[in-house]
């Protein structure tokens, strides 16, 4: 039996993140991820981009299911939130329609990321074929956090800061309202942007009324 001083502990080296509204597709995706990445060093997060409890936890054993909050109003917020929260050296953002089936691919990607000049590796080619609009990219989150914190360009798009649970959440959105939006849509989008706590509360209340 190993003595305490010889006992080895493993901390996660990679966080795999995705956002979904389709539980059945997410189940297939999750099984592929579990087979392709080493379980002892991989943390999986799944953001459910809808109201209610659409992802049965017994189908995603070991994964962290994330819900909407004022800081995660939709999948766009959830991507930024994943970068800000990641505690592992690497973060993989993989859409649920990208099925990672090769167990040796992560070793190849990690070897590329070990270079100090490499910030991210895209597993889907963007040059050899037309993009189909999905993501499979592995990145170093600490470098992207530095860009978000230090970029004078991004500060132009910084609309507001929101304090939620003692956490300072920057909101990088600034755009003119589309001309085709009616008054109700304009009000809803304004609340979503500047009062996310009210927006999440409103969505939850509306969802409970429909049941």
C-alpha positions in Angstrom: 0.0 0.0 0.0 1.3 3.4 -0.9 2.2 5.7 2.0 0.7 9.2 2.1 3.9 10.9 0.9 3.9 8.6 -2.2 0.3 9.0 -3.0 -0.2 10.9 -6.3 -3.1 13.2 -6.9 -4.2 14.4 -10.3 -5.7 17.8 -11.0 -7.7 18.5 -14.2 -5.6 19.8 -17.0 -8.4 20.4 -19.5 -11.9 21.8 -19.3 -14.2 20.7 -22.1 -17.1 23.2 -22.6 -20.2 23.1 -24.7 -23.6 24.8 -24.9 -26.7 23.1 -26.1 -30.5 23.0 -26.3 -30.7 19.4 -27.6 -30.4 16.8 -24.9 -30.3 13.8 -27.3 -27.4 15.3 -29.4 -25.6 16.3 -26.2 -25.8 12.7 -24.9 -24.0 11.3 -28.0 -21.5 14.2 -27.8 -20.8 13.5 -24.1 -20.2 9.8 -24.7 -17.7 10.6 -27.4 -15.9 13.1 -25.1 -15.7 10.6 -22.3 -14.1 8.1 -24.6 -11.7 10.5 -26.3 -10.3 12.4 -23.3 -8.6 11.0 -20.1 -11.2 11.1 -17.3 -8.7 11.7 -14.6 -7.5 15.0 -16.0 -10.6 16.3 -17.8 -13.5 18.4 -16.5 -16.6 18.7 -18.6 -19.1 21.6 -18.5 -22.4 21.7 -20.4 -24.4 24.9 -20.5 -28.1 24.4 -21.1 -29.2 27.4 -23.2 -32.9 27.2 -22.4 -35.3 27.4 -19.4 -36.1 24.5 -17.2 -34.2 21.3 -16.6 -33.7 19.9 -20.1 -30.6 17.9 -19.3 -31.2 14.8 -17.1 -28.3 14.5 -14.8 -28.3 10.7 -14.9 -27.5 10.9 -18.6 -24.5 13.2 -18.0 -22.8 11.5 -15.0 -19.6 13.4 -14.0 -20.4 16.5 -16.0 -21.1 19.9 -14.6 -24.5 21.2 -15.8 -24.7 25.0 -16.0 -27.9 27.0 -16.0 -28.7 30.5 -17.1 -27.8 33.3 -14.7 -27.5 37.1 -15.0 -23.9 36.5 -16.1 -24.8 33.6 -18.5 -27.9 34.8 -20.2 -27.3 32.8 -23.4 -24.5 30.8 -25.1 -22.6 33.9 -26.1 -22.3 34.9 -22.4 -21.5 31.3 -21.5 -18.5 31.2 -23.8 -17.0 34.3 -22.2 -17.9 33.0 -18.8 -16.1 29.7 -19.5 -12.9 31.6 -20.4 -13.2 33.8 -17.3 -13.8 30.8 -14.9 -11.5 28.2 -16.3 -9.1 26.9 -13.7 -7.3 24.4 -15.9 -4.4 25.2 -18.2 -6.4 24.4 -21.3 -10.0 25.0 -22.3 -11.7 23.2 -25.2 -14.9 24.7 -26.7 -16.4 21.9 -28.7 -19.9 22.2 -30.2 -22.3 19.3 -29.7 -22.4 18.6 -33.4 -18.7 17.9 -33.4 -18.1 14.3 -32.4 -14.6 13.8 -31.1 -13.9 10.1 -31.8 -10.1 9.8 -31.9 -8.4 9.3 -28.5 -5.0 10.3 -29.9 -6.1 13.7 -31.1 -5.9 15.4 -27.7 -2.3 14.4 -27.4 -1.5 15.9 -30.7 -3.3 19.1 -29.9 -1.7 19.4 -26.5 1.8 19.0 -28.1 1.0 22.0 -30.3 -0.2 24.0 -27.4 3.0 23.5 -25.4 4.7 26.0 -27.7 4.8 29.4 -26.0 3.9 31.1 -29.3 0.6 29.1 -29.6 -2.5 30.5 -27.9 -5.1 28.2 -29.5 -5.5 25.3 -31.8 -8.6 24.9 -34.1 -9.4 21.2 -34.7 -11.7 22.1 -37.6 -9.9 23.4 -40.7 -11.0 26.9 -41.7 -8.8 27.1 -44.8 -9.3 23.8 -46.7 -13.1 24.0 -46.7 -15.9 26.4 -46.2 -16.7 26.8 -42.5 -19.9 25.1 -41.4 -20.3 27.4 -38.4 -19.3 25.0 -35.6 -16.5 25.2 -33.1 -13.8 22.8 -31.9 -11.0 24.9 -30.5 -8.6 24.3 -27.6 -7.1 27.4 -26.0 -5.0 28.7 -23.1 -7.6 30.6 -21.1 -5.2 32.7 -19.1 -3.9 34.4 -22.3 -7.5 35.2 -23.4 -8.3 36.6 -20.0 -5.3 38.9 -20.3 -6.5 40.1 -23.7 -10.0 40.9 -22.3 -8.5 42.7 -19.4 -5.8 44.7 -21.3 -7.4 45.4 -24.8 -8.2 49.0 -25.4 -10.1 47.9 -28.5 -12.4 45.7 -26.5 -13.0 48.5 -24.0 -14.9 50.3 -26.8 -17.5 47.5 -26.7 -17.6 47.3 -22.9 -21.2 48.3 -22.3 -21.4 47.8 -18.5 -20.1 45.9 -15.5 -22.5 43.9 -13.5 -22.0 42.6 -9.9 -23.5 39.2 -9.3 -22.7 37.3 -6.2 -19.7 39.4 -5.5 -18.3 38.7 -9.0 -17.6 41.5 -11.4 -19.0 40.5 -14.8 -18.0 42.6 -17.8 -20.5 42.8 -20.7 -19.0 43.3 -24.1 -22.0 44.3 -26.2 -22.7 47.6 -27.8 -24.9 47.8 -30.9 -27.7 49.8 -32.3 -31.2 48.4 -32.0 -32.3 46.8 -35.4 -35.0 48.9 -37.1 -37.4 46.0 -37.4 -37.7 45.4 -33.6 -41.0 46.3 -32.1 -41.3 48.0 -28.7 -41.7 44.7 -26.7 -38.5 43.3 -28.3 -36.6 46.5 -27.6 -37.6 46.5 -23.9 -36.8 42.8 -23.5 -33.3 43.3 -25.1 -32.7 46.4 -23.0 -33.5 44.5 -19.8 -31.4 41.5 -21.0 -28.3 43.8 -21.5 -28.5 46.2 -18.6 -30.6 44.3 -16.0 -29.7 40.6 -16.5 -30.9 39.7 -13.0 -34.5 40.9 -13.9 -34.2 39.2 -17.3 -33.3 35.8 -15.8 -36.1 36.2 -13.2 -38.6 37.1 -15.9 -37.7 34.1 -18.1 -37.9 31.7 -15.1 -41.3 33.1 -14.1 -42.6 32.8 -17.7 -41.4 29.2 -17.9 -43.1 28.3 -14.7 -46.4 29.8 -15.9 -46.3 27.6 -19.1 -46.2 24.4 -17.1 
